[in-house]
Amino acid sequence: MKNFRVKHLDGKENENLTILDIGSFDVNGTYKPIFDSPQWQYIGADMCPGANVDIVLDNPYNWHSIKTNSMDVVISGQAFEHIEYFWVTMLEIARVLKPEGLCCIIAPSSGCEHKYPVDCWRFYPDGFSALARFANLQVLDAFTQWDNQGYQDSSDEWHDSVLVARKKPASWQQQVTQKSLMFLMRIWLKSIDVSHKK
């Protein structure tokens, strides 16, 4: 995430940027210090209240409280593997991003099962690239950290994959298609149990 900030946001410290962090609950650290700039507004969003959470989302697939085209940057680290239907969440990221807005998503490509409350997925660059295209986002970078970096916290085991993408200007046909797709996804989600209750 530090590399994303340096590569894509350095020189923009005097711009008013709104940065949304999806899955921001401070379990063992937070990205907030990376985006600490007087002109930037960092907003943490998660499914439950707690440390580093400014917005509590009542539904991971329908963010009523976040306006369309309202965010300059959306980040998410170590959350997508815990989202059952992450492709719907990706549509929400695309919806809330401003045109030309950026997203950076980090998720593991390996590592042990770690339920919070579920652990569903691992990601590779091709999968992340396909996910971005599904949401009509332009892929700027997609890679996996395959080489061990010697992290002191043993996080090398995750071999994190990273997606950096930009929201492209959409034609009216693409806008209609995306809205229709989201509408159909929400109907589908209502027809299934997404509560994790057994």
LOPA-35591 format. One line per field, with one value per residue: residue in one letter; chain; x, y, z of N, C-alpha, C in turn. Coordinates in steps of 0.1 Angstrom, whole numbers, plus 5000, padded with zeros to 4 digits. Example, Ala and Ser with C-alpha at 12.3 -4.5 7.8 and 13.67 -1.06 7.14 Angstrom:
// residues 2
rest (A/S)
kette (A/A)
nxx (5132/5128)
nyy (4943/4978)
nzz (5078/5071)
caxx (5123/5137)
cayy (4955/4989)
cazz (5078/5071)
cxx (5132/5129)
cyy (4967/5000)
czz (5078/5079)
This chain:
// residues 198
rest (M/K/N/F/R/V/K/H/L/D/G/K/E/N/E/N/L/T/I/L/D/I/G/S/F/D/V/N/G/T/Y/K/P/I/F/D/S/P/Q/W/Q/Y/I/G/A/D/M/C/P/G/A/N/V/D/I/V/L/D/N/P/Y/N/W/H/S/I/K/T/N/S/M/D/V/V/I/S/G/Q/A/F/E/H/I/E/Y/F/W/V/T/M/L/E/I/A/R/V/L/K/P/E/G/L/C/C/I/I/A/P/S/S/G/C/E/H/K/Y/P/V/D/C/W/R/F/Y/P/D/G/F/S/A/L/A/R/F/A/N/L/Q/V/L/D/A/F/T/Q/W/D/N/Q/G/Y/Q/D/S/S/D/E/W/H/D/S/V/L/V/A/R/K/K/P/A/S/W/Q/Q/Q/V/T/Q/K/S/L/M/F/L/M/R/I/W/L/K/S/I/D/V/S/H/K/K)
kette (A/A/A/A/A/A/A/A/A/A/A/A/A/A/A/A/A/A/A/A/A/A/A/A/A/A/A/A/A/A/A/A/A/A/A/A/A/A/A/A/A/A/A/A/A/A/A/A/A/A/A/A/A/A/A/A/A/A/A/A/A/A/A/A/A/A/A/A/A/A/A/A/A/A/A/A/A/A/A/A/A/A/A/A/A/A/A/A/A/A/A/A/A/A/A/A/A/A/A/A/A/A/A/A/A/A/A/A/A/A/A/A/A/A/A/A/A/A/A/A/A/A/A/A/A/A/A/A/A/A/A/A/A/A/A/A/A/A/A/A/A/A/A/A/A/A/A/A/A/A/A/A/A/A/A/A/A/A/A/A/A/A/A/A/A/A/A/A/A/A/A/A/A/A/A/A/A/A/A/A/A/A/A/A/A/A/A/A/A/A/A/A/A/A/A/A/A/A)
nxx (5008/5020/5037/5019/5008/5030/5037/5014/5001/5019/5029/5004/4996/4986/4961/4926/4916/4895/4896/4887/4886/4881/4871/4883/4886/4906/4924/4950/4966/4966/4959/4957/4978/4994/4981/4980/4976/4972/4953/4939/4911/4906/4886/4873/4857/4837/4821/4814/4812/4840/4875/4891/4870/4848/4825/4798/4790/4760/4756/4776/4774/4759/4761/4746/4751/4771/4778/4774/4801/4818/4843/4878/4898/4898/4907/4917/4927/4936/4910/4893/4895/4877/4852/4823/4810/4827/4828/4805/4810/4831/4818/4805/4827/4836/4813/4813/4837/4851/4851/4881/4892/4911/4917/4931/4937/4945/4952/4955/4974/4980/4986/4974/4941/4920/4895/4871/4844/4845/4866/4872/4886/4915/4938/4951/4972/4959/4933/4926/4929/4909/4887/4887/4882/4856/4842/4845/4869/4901/4930/4959/4980/4989/4999/5017/5034/5057/5083/5099/5101/5112/5097/5091/5068/5059/5044/5051/5041/5016/5019/5010/4987/4982/4961/4959/4938/4920/4891/4875/4862/4828/4807/4773/4760/4776/4772/4745/4745/4762/4746/4723/4734/4742/4717/4705/4723/4718/4691/4696/4712/4693/4678/4693/4709/4729/4738/4755/4746/4740)
nyy (4988/5012/5015/5019/5044/5061/5058/5065/5087/5106/5139/5149/5159/5184/5184/5181/5151/5124/5094/5061/5034/5001/4976/4984/4980/4980/4954/4943/4965/4994/5012/5039/5058/5059/5075/5100/5132/5167/5177/5155/5134/5106/5078/5052/5021/4994/4963/4962/4982/4999/5002/5025/5026/5045/5045/5023/4996/4982/4962/4943/4945/4966/4998/5020/5044/5057/5079/5078/5082/5096/5093/5097/5079/5044/5020/4987/4963/4930/4920/4912/4884/4875/4882/4869/4872/4888/4900/4915/4934/4947/4960/4979/4994/5005/5020/5040/5053/5083/5095/5088/5081/5062/5028/5005/4973/4948/4914/4880/4855/4830/4811/4801/4790/4815/4824/4851/4865/4843/4826/4827/4830/4831/4851/4859/4877/4876/4870/4893/4912/4905/4909/4937/4945/4934/4952/4975/4989/5003/4985/4993/4981/4948/4923/4897/4893/4873/4866/4861/4887/4889/4898/4907/4900/4875/4877/4871/4846/4850/4859/4883/4895/4923/4948/4976/5000/5022/5043/5044/5068/5064/5053/5061/5037/5019/5028/5023/4995/4987/4997/4981/4956/4957/4960/4935/4919/4926/4917/4890/4885/4890/4867/4847/4833/4854/4857/4842/4826/4796)
nzz (5000/5007/4985/4965/4973/4971/4943/4929/4942/4952/4951/4950/4974/4980/4969/4973/4984/4987/5004/5006/5027/5024/5046/5069/5097/5126/5131/5132/5127/5105/5075/5076/5085/5063/5045/5056/5053/5053/5034/5027/5030/5049/5051/5069/5063/5073/5082/5109/5139/5153/5161/5139/5121/5103/5088/5091/5073/5064/5046/5025/4998/4990/4993/5008/5021/5008/4983/4948/4925/4943/4956/4955/4957/4963/4986/4997/5018/5025/5028/5007/5004/5023/5015/5003/4978/4960/4935/4933/4953/4940/4919/4934/4943/4919/4913/4934/4930/4917/4882/4867/4891/4915/4924/4948/4955/4978/4983/4995/4978/4987/5017/5050/5060/5073/5090/5090/5091/5074/5051/5019/4994/4972/4953/4921/4897/4870/4877/4892/4873/4855/4871/4874/4848/4845/4861/4846/4849/4843/4841/4858/4871/4880/4901/4918/4949/4948/4957/4988/5013/5038/5059/5093/5106/5096/5073/5048/5040/5028/5002/4988/4964/4942/4929/4909/4897/4874/4872/4843/4819/4811/4785/4776/4771/4784/4810/4814/4811/4833/4855/4851/4855/4882/4894/4887/4901/4927/4930/4927/4950/4970/4968/4979/5008/5026/5051/5067/5087/5104)
caxx (5000/5029/5042/5008/5007/5042/5037/5002/4996/5029/5027/4990/4993/4978/4948/4916/4913/4888/4901/4878/4893/4871/4877/4893/4887/4920/4927/4965/4972/4957/4965/4954/4990/5000/4973/4979/4980/4962/4943/4932/4902/4906/4873/4874/4844/4837/4808/4810/4818/4853/4887/4894/4858/4840/4812/4795/4782/4751/4755/4789/4771/4750/4766/4736/4755/4782/4773/4780/4811/4822/4856/4889/4906/4893/4917/4912/4938/4934/4896/4886/4894/4867/4840/4819/4807/4836/4826/4795/4817/4839/4809/4803/4839/4835/4802/4816/4848/4849/4858/4896/4896/4919/4915/4942/4932/4956/4946/4965/4974/4983/4984/4964/4927/4918/4881/4868/4840/4847/4878/4867/4893/4929/4938/4962/4971/4950/4920/4924/4927/4895/4877/4887/4875/4842/4837/4848/4880/4913/4941/4972/4990/4984/5010/5018/5047/5061/5096/5099/5107/5118/5089/5092/5055/5057/5034/5055/5033/5004/5023/4999/4984/4979/4955/4957/4930/4914/4878/4875/4849/4819/4797/4760/4757/4783/4766/4732/4749/4766/4735/4715/4741/4741/4703/4703/4731/4710/4680/4701/4716/4681/4673/4701/4712/4742/4740/4765/4739/4738)
cayy (5000/5023/5017/5025/5058/5068/5058/5071/5099/5116/5152/5153/5163/5197/5182/5176/5138/5115/5081/5052/5021/4990/4966/4992/4977/4978/4941/4943/4977/5002/5020/5053/5066/5060/5085/5111/5144/5177/5179/5143/5128/5092/5073/5038/5015/4980/4957/4963/4993/4996/5011/5029/5025/5057/5041/5009/4991/4971/4953/4945/4946/4977/5008/5031/5056/5063/5084/5075/5092/5105/5089/5098/5067/5034/5010/4976/4953/4918/4919/4905/4870/4873/4886/4858/4876/4899/4907/4925/4945/4954/4969/4990/5002/5012/5030/5051/5061/5094/5093/5089/5077/5050/5018/4996/4961/4938/4902/4870/4844/4818/4812/4793/4795/4824/4829/4864/4852/4833/4828/4821/4831/4836/4859/4860/4889/4875/4871/4907/4920/4901/4915/4951/4946/4932/4965/4985/4997/5002/4979/5000/4972/4936/4915/4890/4894/4859/4865/4865/4899/4888/4905/4903/4894/4863/4880/4866/4834/4853/4862/4891/4900/4937/4954/4990/5003/5035/5043/5050/5075/5053/5057/5059/5023/5012/5031/5015/4981/4986/4998/4969/4945/4959/4958/4921/4913/4928/4908/4877/4884/4888/4853/4837/4837/4859/4861/4833/4819/4781)
cazz (5000/5007/4971/4957/4976/4965/4928/4923/4949/4955/4943/4951/4988/4980/4963/4982/4980/4997/5003/5013/5030/5026/5055/5077/5111/5130/5137/5136/5120/5096/5064/5078/5085/5049/5038/5065/5046/5057/5024/5023/5040/5050/5056/5071/5062/5076/5085/5123/5144/5160/5158/5125/5113/5103/5082/5092/5061/5068/5035/5018/4984/4987/5002/5007/5027/5001/4971/4935/4920/4955/4961/4946/4959/4972/4989/5005/5020/5033/5030/4996/5006/5033/5009/4995/4964/4959/4923/4935/4960/4930/4912/4943/4943/4906/4914/4943/4925/4907/4870/4868/4904/4916/4935/4951/4963/4981/4989/4995/4968/4994/5031/5057/5062/5085/5089/5097/5097/5065/5043/5007/4981/4970/4941/4912/4888/4860/4883/4896/4860/4850/4880/4871/4835/4848/4867/4837/4854/4835/4849/4857/4875/4887/4903/4931/4955/4950/4965/5003/5016/5051/5069/5106/5111/5089/5063/5035/5037/5020/4988/4984/4950/4942/4918/4909/4885/4873/4866/4829/4815/4806/4775/4782/4770/4795/4823/4815/4814/4847/4864/4850/4861/4896/4897/4887/4912/4940/4930/4929/4964/4978/4966/4986/5022/5027/5065/5073/5098/5101)
cxx (5009/5034/5031/5007/5018/5041/5025/4997/5006/5028/5013/4986/4985/4964/4938/4911/4905/4891/4893/4886/4882/4877/4887/4895/4901/4921/4941/4972/4962/4965/4964/4967/4996/4993/4971/4985/4969/4950/4935/4923/4901/4893/4874/4859/4846/4823/4804/4817/4831/4863/4889/4882/4849/4826/4810/4786/4773/4750/4768/4786/4762/4753/4757/4742/4767/4777/4781/4790/4816/4836/4867/4898/4898/4904/4911/4924/4934/4919/4889/4885/4882/4853/4835/4816/4814/4834/4815/4801/4825/4830/4806/4815/4839/4824/4806/4828/4844/4855/4873/4901/4903/4915/4928/4936/4943/4949/4956/4963/4976/4981/4973/4950/4926/4904/4879/4856/4842/4860/4875/4876/4908/4929/4951/4961/4960/4935/4916/4921/4913/4884/4876/4879/4860/4835/4840/4858/4892/4924/4953/4983/4983/4995/5009/5033/5051/5074/5094/5107/5114/5110/5089/5079/5051/5046/5038/5047/5021/5007/5011/4999/4979/4972/4954/4949/4924/4900/4878/4862/4841/4810/4783/4756/4763/4777/4753/4735/4753/4755/4725/4721/4740/4727/4701/4711/4724/4698/4685/4705/4704/4675/4681/4704/4727/4746/4750/4759/4738/4727)
cyy (5013/5026/5023/5040/5066/5069/5066/5084/5109/5127/5157/5157/5175/5196/5177/5162/5131/5101/5071/5039/5011/4979/4972/4989/4973/4965/4940/4954/4983/5009/5035/5062/5069/5072/5097/5123/5154/5179/5167/5139/5113/5087/5058/5032/5000/4976/4958/4976/4989/5006/5013/5027/5038/5054/5026/5005/4980/4960/4954/4947/4958/4988/5020/5044/5063/5066/5079/5086/5101/5103/5091/5086/5057/5023/4999/4966/4942/4917/4911/4890/4866/4877/4875/4861/4889/4907/4917/4937/4953/4964/4981/5000/5011/5023/5042/5059/5072/5090/5096/5085/5064/5040/5009/4985/4952/4926/4890/4860/4831/4820/4803/4799/4804/4831/4842/4870/4840/4836/4820/4820/4834/4842/4859/4872/4888/4876/4886/4915/4917/4908/4930/4953/4944/4944/4977/4995/4993/4997/4987/4990/4960/4927/4908/4891/4879/4857/4869/4878/4900/4897/4899/4896/4882/4865/4875/4854/4837/4855/4871/4895/4915/4940/4969/4993/5017/5034/5051/5058/5064/5060/5055/5044/5015/5015/5024/5000/4979/4987/4986/4957/4945/4956/4943/4914/4914/4919/4894/4875/4883/4874/4843/4842/4841/4863/4853/4825/4804/4776)
czz (5000/4992/4963/4960/4970/4950/4923/4930/4953/4946/4944/4965/4989/4974/4974/4977/4991/4994/5012/5014/5033/5034/5064/5091/5115/5138/5141/5128/5110/5086/5066/5078/5072/5042/5046/5058/5049/5047/5021/5034/5039/5057/5057/5071/5065/5080/5100/5128/5152/5156/5143/5116/5114/5097/5084/5081/5066/5057/5027/5003/4980/4997/5001/5011/5019/4987/4959/4931/4931/4960/4951/4946/4967/4974/4997/5006/5029/5037/5020/4998/5016/5027/5000/4981/4961/4946/4924/4943/4950/4922/4921/4944/4930/4907/4922/4938/4915/4894/4871/4882/4904/4926/4936/4960/4965/4988/4987/4983/4974/5009/5037/5058/5075/5084/5097/5090/5087/5057/5030/4995/4983/4956/4934/4903/4877/4865/4887/4883/4854/4858/4877/4858/4837/4853/4858/4842/4845/4845/4847/4861/4882/4888/4916/4936/4958/4958/4979/5005/5030/5061/5082/5112/5104/5078/5049/5030/5028/5005/4982/4969/4951/4928/4919/4896/4886/4867/4853/4827/4808/4796/4782/4781/4782/4809/4825/4818/4828/4857/4863/4857/4876/4901/4898/4898/4925/4941/4933/4944/4973/4978/4974/5000/5023/5041/5072/5085/5094/5110)
